[in-house]
Amino acid sequence: MMVLAGFSAQSAAQEQCPELRRLRSEAAEASKQATGVGTQGRCEAYIRFSMAWHDLVRYAKDHRELCDISKVSLGEIDRRHREAVKARDNVCTNRPLRPYPAEVLPR
């Protein structure tokens, strides 16, 4: 019953906030594009990726009450934005996307 109530509330929030759903879709599409490009356009793709998450986090913060976005969901959106910015910075400065674990570091 709780799951049904949660789904109902989320569904109502999505009906009130189609822009939120659109921004999430854009962020997902930017993510796919960023991972599927060659080295030439990789930085630009990651810039678009981080900008899509920036737009999503800004909209979510500005419309938190109207869209019924929980603090947990807002925190998750913010965390993903920070990860996108970090990935963009790494890709655009020719560093590895993610740091190597200690046992993989070259000696």
KEMI-248714 format. One record per atom (N, C-alpha, C, O, CB): x, y, z. Coordinates in steps of 0.2 Angstrom, whole numbers, padded with zeros to 4 digits, always signed. Each point is the difference from the previous one (the first is absolute). Glycine has a CB too. Example, Ala and Ser with C-alpha at 12.3 -4.5 7.8 and 13.67 -1.06 7.14 Angstrom:
+0066-0028+0039 -0004+0006+0000 +0004+0006+0000 +0005-0001+0003 -0014-0005+0003 +0007+0011-0010 +0004+0006+0001 -0004+0005+0003 +0003+0006+0001 +0003-0009-0011 
//
This chain:
+0004-0006+0000 -0004+0006+0000 +0004+0006+0000 -0001+0005-0003 -0008-0011+0009 +0015+0006-0002 +0004+0006+0000 +0004+0001-0007 +0000+0006-0002 +0002-0008+0014 -0001-0003-0015 +0003+0001-0007 -0004+0003-0005 +0001+0004-0003 +0006-0014+0006 -0014+0008-0002 -0005+0002-0004 -0001+0008+0001 -0001+0004-0005 -0004-0015+0004 +0005+0013+0007 -0001+0007+0002 +0006+0004-0002 -0001+0005-0003 -0006-0009+0013 +0013+0001-0010 +0006+0004-0002 +0000+0000-0007 +0002+0006-0003 +0004-0010+0012 -0008-0001-0013 +0000+0001-0007 -0006+0005-0002 +0002+0003-0005 +0002-0015+0004 -0009+0012+0004 -0005+0005-0001 +0002+0007+0001 -0001+0004-0004 -0008-0012+0007 +0013+0009+0002 +0002+0007+0001 +0005+0002-0005 +0001+0005-0002 -0003-0007+0014 +0007-0003-0014 +0005+0001-0005 -0003+0002-0007 +0002+0004-0003 +0006-0011+0010 -0014+0003-0008 -0003+0001-0006 -0003+0007-0001 +0000+0003-0005 -0002-0016+0005 -0001+0015+0006 -0004+0006+0000 +0006+0006-0001 -0002+0005-0003 -0007-0010+0011 +0014+0004-0005 +0006+0005+0000 +0002+0000-0007 +0002+0006-0003 +0002-0008+0015 -0003-0003-0016 +0002+0000-0007 -0005+0003-0004 +0002+0004-0005 +0004-0014+0007 -0013+0009-0001 -0005+0004-0004 +0001+0007+0002 -0001+0004-0005 -0007-0014+0005 +0009+0012+0006 +0001+0008+0001 +0007+0002-0003 +0000+0006-0001 -0007-0007+0012 +0012-0003-0012 +0006+0002-0002 +0003-0003-0006 +0005-0004+0001 -0003+0007+0011 -0005-0002-0017 +0002-0004-0006 +0007+0003-0002 +0004-0004-0003 -0015+0002-0001 +0013+0008+0006 +0007+0002-0001 +0005-0004+0003 +0006-0001-0002 -0011+0013+0001 +0004-0014+0007 +0004-0004+0004 +0002-0007-0004 +0005-0002+0000 -0009+0007+0011 -0002-0008-0013 +0001-0006-0004 +0004+0001-0007 +0004-0004-0001 -0015+0000+0006 +0010+0010-0008 +0004+0002-0006 +0007+0001+0002 +0004-0003-0004 -0014+0008-0001 +0012-0002+0010 +0007+0001+0002 +0003-0006+0002 +0006-0001-0002 -0009+0012+0006 +0000-0016-0001 +0003-0006+0002 +0001-0004-0007 +0005-0003+0000 -0011+0003+0011 +0001+0000-0016 +0002-0003-0006 +0005+0003-0004 +0004-0004-0003 -0016+0001+0003 +0013+0009+0001 +0006+0003-0004 +0006-0002+0004 +0005-0001-0004 -0012+0011+0000 +0007-0010+0010 +0007-0002+0004 +0001-0007-0002 +0006-0002-0001 -0008+0010+0010 -0003-0013-0009 +0002-0007-0002 +0002+0000-0007 +0005-0004-0002 -0014+0000+0010 +0006+0008-0013 +0003+0000-0007 +0007+0003+0000 +0004-0003-0004 -0016+0004+0000 +0013+0004+0007 +0007+0003+0000 +0005-0005+0003 +0006-0001-0002 -0011+0012+0003 +0003-0015+0004 +0004-0005+0003 +0002-0006-0006 +0006-0002+0000 -0011+0004+0012 +0000-0004-0015 +0001-0005-0006 +0005+0003-0005 +0004-0003-0002 -0015-0002+0004 +0010+0011-0004 +0004+0003-0005 +0007+0001+0002 +0005+0000-0004 -0015+0006+0000 +0011-0004+0011 +0007+0001+0002 +0004-0006+0000 +0006+0000-0001 -0011+0009+0008 +0002-0015-0005 +0003-0006+0000 +0001-0003-0007 +0004-0005-0001 -0008+0003+0012 +0001+0004-0016 +0000-0003-0007 +0004+0004-0005 +0000-0002-0006 -0011-0003+0009 +0015+0010-0001 +0003+0004-0005 +0008-0001+0000 +0002-0003+0005 -0011+0012-0003 +0012-0008-0007 +0007-0001-0001 +0004+0006+0004 -0003+0004+0003 +0002-0010-0014 +0007+0005+0011 +0004+0005+0004 +0000+0007-0003 +0001+0005+0004 +0007-0014-0001 -0010+0010-0009 +0000+0007-0003 -0006+0004+0004 +0002+0006+0002 +0002-0010-0013 -0010+0002+0011 -0005+0003+0003 -0002-0001+0007 -0005+0001+0003 +0001-0001-0014 +0008-0004+0014 -0001-0002+0007 -0001+0005+0005 -0004+0000+0004 +0011-0010-0007 -0003+0015+0003 +0000+0006+0005 -0007+0004-0001 -0003+0001+0005 +0016+0000-0005 -0014+0000-0006 -0007+0004-0002 -0006-0004+0003 -0004+0002+0002 +0010+0003-0012 -0005-0012+0009 -0006-0004+0002 +0000+0000+0008 -0006+0000+0002 +0007-0008-0013 +0004+0008+0014 +0000+0000+0007 -0002+0007+0003 -0003+0001+0005 +0012-0010-0005 -0008+0014-0004 -0002+0007+0002 -0008+0000-0001 -0003+0002+0005 +0014+0003-0009 -0013-0008-0001 -0008+0000-0001 -0003-0004+0006 -0005+0001+0002 +0006+0000-0015 +0003-0007+0015 -0003-0004+0005 +0000+0003+0007 -0005+0000+0003 +0010-0009-0010 +0000+0013+0008 +0000+0004+0007 -0005+0005+0000 -0003+0002+0005 +0015-0005-0004 -0013+0007-0007 -0005+0005-0001 -0007-0003+0001 -0004+0004+0003 +0012+0003-0010 -0009-0013+0005 -0007-0003+0000 -0001-0001+0008 -0006+0001+0002 +0007-0006-0014 +0004+0002+0015 -0001-0001+0007 -0001+0007+0004 -0004+0000+0005 +0010-0011-0006 -0002+0016-0001 -0001+0006+0003 -0007+0003+0000 -0003+0002+0004 +0015+0000-0007 -0015-0002-0003 -0007+0002-0002 -0005-0004+0005 -0004+0003+0002 +0008+0000-0014 -0002-0010+0012 -0005-0004+0004 +0000+0002+0007 -0005+0001+0004 +0007-0010-0012 +0004+0010+0011 +0001+0001+0007 -0003+0007+0002 -0003+0001+0005 +0013-0008-0004 -0009+0012-0006 -0002+0007+0002 -0008+0000+0000 -0003+0003+0004 +0013+0002-0010 -0013-0009+0001 -0007+0000-0001 -0003-0004+0006 -0005+0002+0003 +0005-0002-0015 +0003-0005+0014 -0002-0004+0006 +0000+0004+0007 -0005+0000+0004 +0009-0011-0010 +0001+0015+0006 +0001+0004+0006 -0005+0006+0000 -0003+0001+0005 +0015-0004-0004 -0013+0006-0007 -0005+0005+0000 -0008-0002+0000 -0004+0004+0002 +0013+0002-0009 -0010-0012+0006 -0007-0003+0000 -0001-0006+0004 -0004-0004-0001 +0003+0008-0010 +0005-0004+0016 +0000-0006+0005 -0007-0001+0003 -0002-0006+0000 +0014+0008+0002 -0015+0003+0001 -0006-0001+0003 -0006-0001-0005 -0004-0005+0001 +0008+0012+0008 -0004-0003-0015 -0005-0001-0005 +0000-0007-0003 -0005-0003-0001 +0006+0015-0001 +0005-0015+0001 +0001-0007-0003 +0001-0005+0005 +0000-0006-0002 +0005+0011-0007 -0006-0003+0015 +0000-0005+0006 +0007-0005+0000 -0001-0006+0000 -0012+0006+0000 +0018+0004-0001 +0007-0004+0000 +0002+0000+0007 +0001+0005+0003 +0002-0001-0015 -0001-0010+0014 +0002-0002+0007 +0007+0003+0000 +0004+0001-0004 -0011-0011+0006 +0009+0011+0005 +0007+0002+0001 +0005-0006-0002 +0006+0002-0003 -0009+0005+0013 +0001-0013-0010 +0004-0005-0002 +0001+0000-0008 +0006-0001-0002 -0010-0006+0012 -0001+0008-0013 +0000+0000-0008 +0004+0006-0002 +0004+0000-0004 -0015-0005+0003 +0010+0011+0005 +0004+0006-0002 +0007-0001+0001 +0005+0002-0004 -0015+0005+0007 +0012-0011+0003 +0007-0001+0001 +0003-0005-0005 +0006+0001-0002 -0008+0001+0014 -0002-0006-0015 +0002-0005-0005 +0002+0004-0006 +0005-0001-0004 -0012-0009+0009 +0002+0014-0007 +0001+0004-0006 +0006+0005+0000 +0004+0000-0004 -0016+0000+0003 +0013+0003+0007 +0006+0004+0001 +0006-0004+0000 +0005+0002-0003 -0012+0005+0010 +0007-0013-0004 +0006-0005+0000 +0002-0001-0007 +0006+0000-0002 -0009-0005+0013 -0002+0003-0015 +0001-0002-0007 +0003+0006-0004 +0004+0000-0005 -0013-0008+0005 +0007+0014+0001 +0002+0006-0003 +0008+0001+0002 +0004+0002-0005 -0016+0004+0005 +0013-0007+0006 +0007+0001+0002 +0005-0005-0004 +0005+0001-0002 -0009+0003+0014 +0001-0010-0012 +0004-0006-0004 +0001+0002-0007 +0005-0001-0003 -0010-0007+0011 -0001+0011-0011 +0001+0002-0007 +0005+0006-0001 +0004+0000-0005 -0016-0003+0003 +0012+0007+0006 +0005+0006+0000 +0007-0003+0001 +0005+0002-0004 -0013+0006+0009 +0009-0013+0000 +0007-0003+0001 +0002-0004-0007 +0006+0001-0002 -0008-0001+0015 -0003-0003-0016 +0002-0004-0006 +0002+0005-0005 +0004-0001-0004 -0012-0008+0007 +0004+0014-0004 +0001+0005-0005 +0007+0003+0001 +0004+0000-0005 -0016+0003+0004 +0014-0001+0007 +0007+0003+0001 +0005-0005-0001 +0005+0002-0003 -0010+0005+0012 +0004-0014-0008 +0005-0005-0001 +0001-0001-0007 +0006+0000-0003 -0009-0005+0013 -0003+0005-0014 +0001-0002-0007 +0003+0006-0004 +0004-0001-0004 -0014-0006+0005 +0008+0013+0001 +0002+0006-0004 +0007+0002+0002 +0003+0004-0004 -0014+0000+0004 +0014-0007+0005 +0007+0001+0002 +0005-0006-0002 +0005-0001+0003 -0009+0009+0006 +0001-0013-0012 +0003-0006-0003 +0003-0004+0006 +0004-0004+0000 -0001+0010-0010 -0007-0006+0016 +0001-0004+0005 -0005-0006+0000 -0005+0000-0004 +0009+0009+0011 -0002-0015-0004 -0005-0005+0000 -0007+0002+0002 +0000+0004+0005 +0010-0012-0003 -0015+0005-0004 -0007+0001+0002 -0001-0001+0007 -0002+0004+0004 -0002-0007-0015 +0007-0003+0013 +0000-0001+0008 +0007-0002+0002 +0004-0003-0004 -0016-0001+0003 +0014+0006+0007 +0007-0001+0002 +0001-0008+0000 -0005-0004+0002 +0005+0015+0005 +0006-0013-0008 +0002-0007+0001 +0000-0002+0007 +0002+0004+0004 +0004-0003-0015 -0008-0007+0012 +0001-0003+0007 +0007+0000+0002 +0004-0001-0005 -0015-0006+0004 +0013+0006+0007 +0007+0000+0002 +0004-0006-0003 +0006+0001-0002 -0010+0005+0013 +0001-0011-0012 +0003-0006-0003 +0001+0000-0007 +0004-0004-0003 -0009-0003+0012 +0002+0012-0013 +0001+0001-0007 +0005+0005-0002 +0001+0001-0006 -0013-0005+0005 +0013+0009+0006 +0005+0005-0002 +0006-0002-0002 +0003-0004+0002 -0008+0011+0007 +0007-0003-0015 +0007-0002-0003 +0006+0001+0005 -0001+0005+0004 -0004-0003-0015 +0010-0006+0011 +0005+0002+0004 +0006+0002-0004 +0006+0001+0003 -0010-0010+0005 
//
